[in-house]
Amino acid sequence: MSTQPAVRLADGRCVTVRPLCADDAGALIDAVEHEDPWDLRRRFMGTPPPARTLARQLARADGFHDLVLGAFDPDGRLVGVAQFDRLDDAATAELAVEVSHDWQRRRLGTILLSELAELARARGVHEFTASYYGDNVPIRRLLRKVGHASSSGLDHGTGYARINLDADVADVADIAATVTPLCRLP
Ligand SMILES: CC(C)(COP(=O)(O)OP(=O)(O)OC[C@H]1O[C@@H](n2cnc3c(N)ncnc32)[C@H](O)[C@@H]1OP(=O)(O)O)[C@@H](O)C(=O)NCCC(=O)NCCS
């Protein structure tokens, strides 16, 4: 039984958000194998790596240079993943996020990235970078909620953004205030 507080989403469903570790490999493989193929392509910007390769990467994540956050439904199904990784102790880290298709548009992506940004800042990360298909409207809207875009643009159909995690701390705190505490269950 998880000791993490549950978070209630806009539609009343609950998730538990916590960092993933090597023991979560099975849940990750199951999630990838059942994910919507087009969502996976948008997440990896092409053919995704085999699920077992992702599980091996998860086992190597040290929670400091690379950190993987997961959201679980009450049945223990992994329904969202947000992660960052960086070189050495760099202040800039690349982020990636995916929410299961049947859990999208309920602010789960916002909750995951807000929590990821908080954990990143606590580890000395001050900027996220992200790249995505240029027509990926959901991620562009989602990134605006995490921090201030110091630069963003399009290059041959690929969108990119650099998100300053320090500039809009007040906004991020607002998200935490309006989403997480109000929705946390006892
Ligand atoms: C991007 C993604 C993680 C968003 O997750 P989500 O849980 O649906 O996000 P939220 O519900 O928190 O919504 C965040 C914002 O995106 C908007 N949004 C979400 N889905 C949308 C859609 N299909 N069309 C338009 N806007 C959308 C929301 O309206 C919200 O913006 P708003 O508050 O200004 O209205 C999800 O669409 C996804 O997993 N996509 C596939 C993987 C991917 O593209 N990853 C990005 C590359 S790393």
The ligand as a Gaussian input file, in Angstrom:
#p B3LYP/6-31G(d) Opt

LIG

0 1
 C        1.404000      16.741000     -23.597000
 C        0.605000      15.898000     -22.596000
 C        1.589000      15.289000     -21.600000
 C       -0.394000      16.798000     -21.862000
 O       -0.953000      16.049000     -20.807000
 P       -2.382000      16.417000     -20.163000
 O       -2.512000      15.665000     -18.888000
 O       -3.459000      16.253000     -21.159000
 O       -2.174000      17.984000     -19.849000
 P       -3.131000      18.920000     -18.991000
 O       -4.492000      18.313000     -18.862000
 O       -2.410000      19.268000     -17.732000
 O       -3.264000      20.193000     -19.925000
 C       -2.174000      21.088000     -20.116000
 C       -2.555000      22.122000     -21.147000
 O       -2.596000      21.510000     -22.447000
 C       -3.878000      21.704000     -23.027000
 N       -4.222000      20.507000     -23.794000
 C       -4.156000      19.211000     -23.377000
 N       -4.536000      18.403000     -24.370000
 C       -4.868000      19.209000     -25.422000
 C       -5.320000      18.955000     -26.735000
 N       -5.529000      17.706000     -27.180000
 N       -5.533000      20.012000     -27.554000
 C       -5.327000      21.281000     -27.130000
 N       -4.872000      21.589000     -25.887000
 C       -4.644000      20.548000     -25.048000
 C       -4.813000      21.887000     -21.852000
 O       -6.001000      22.570000     -22.238000
 C       -3.947000      22.702000     -20.910000
 O       -3.873000      24.067000     -21.309000
 P       -4.823000      25.208000     -20.662000
 O       -4.753000      25.016000     -19.162000
 O       -4.203000      26.455000     -21.145000
 O       -6.187000      24.936000     -21.151000
 C       -0.217000      14.792000     -23.332000
 O       -0.968000      15.381000     -24.364000
 C        0.623000      13.688000     -23.902000
 O        0.991000      12.738000     -23.182000
 N        0.974000      13.749000     -25.205000
 C        1.767000      12.700000     -25.843000
 C        3.221000      12.763000     -25.448000
 C        3.843000      14.105000     -25.824000
 O        3.477000      14.751000     -26.777000
 N        4.854000      14.523000     -25.035000
 C        5.537000      15.774000     -25.291000
 C        6.905000      15.587000     -25.865000
 S        8.053000      15.324000     -24.563000

